[in-house]
Amino acid sequence: MRGRLRQEWRALLLATGLLTRIPIPAIGSCDSRTVGLSLHWYPVAGLLIALPLVAVAALTQSSPPLAAALVLCAWVTLTGALHLDGLADCADAWVGGMGDRERTLAIMRDPASGPVAVTALVLLLLLKWTALTVIIATALDSGWWLIPVLARLAVVLAFISTPYVRPGGMGDGLGEQRSPCAIAVVVAASAVAALLLTPARIGGLWLVAASLLFLCWRRAMRRRLGGFTGDGAGALVELLEAALLVVTALAAGGVAS
């Protein structure tokens, strides 16, 4: 029992260290089982990202535009722009790959960012900032802080339902050593939280929007690449966060009007 708890603790630290820039104790090398177990801790890493964002929003809410900018800066800092990097790589690769699988994967591996990547990042951050401004002004109690949790839950579902196509990559084998029971608990808890901790209208819209976007992105990845990559997971996180922020802002605007 103690051995399993120790392994789960190491898995949590591994997930936190990978997905955030929150300082964690050194854990050394991990076996494949611990790496697989870290998958179901991804939503918890999302919660660790969300809590400081709530504090920033609460302390600066008197000026919604400034508060939104500070929240967004904190958001990017806490993640180390990890998922933004994935979105940039996917944007360049999707356009430059011209439908070819190998060319698309090669462009994803290129660390340089082209104009398509820069445009995608600017538009996404603008969308997030605008939505956050509306949310902080009109719907600070909407449960928006759950969005980082749900976005990382989508990554869990992607890795357990989609082949990983880059041997030796960051996510290689991640879904093979998973704990099905733990993942089921995480999925159920996240869905219940989305419905109970948000206004009913927003929680329901979140689940519909997240499901549609997840299925569309997963289908696009399978058609182009035959499966998933780490960059694809990062892009999924960013797209889902932006989409759910927009849904929240639109729903809040409808309530306010």
TASULLIN-V113375 format. One record per helix or strand of 2 or more residues. SS is the DSSP state (h for helix, s for strand). FROM is the first residue (numbers start at 0). TO is the last residue. If there is no record, write none. Layout:
# TASULLIN-V113375
SS FROM TO
SS FROM TO
This chain:
# TASULLIN-V113375
h 1 18
h 31 59
h 63 78
h 81 95
h 100 108
h 114 137
h 143 160
h 179 195
h 199 224
h 229 255
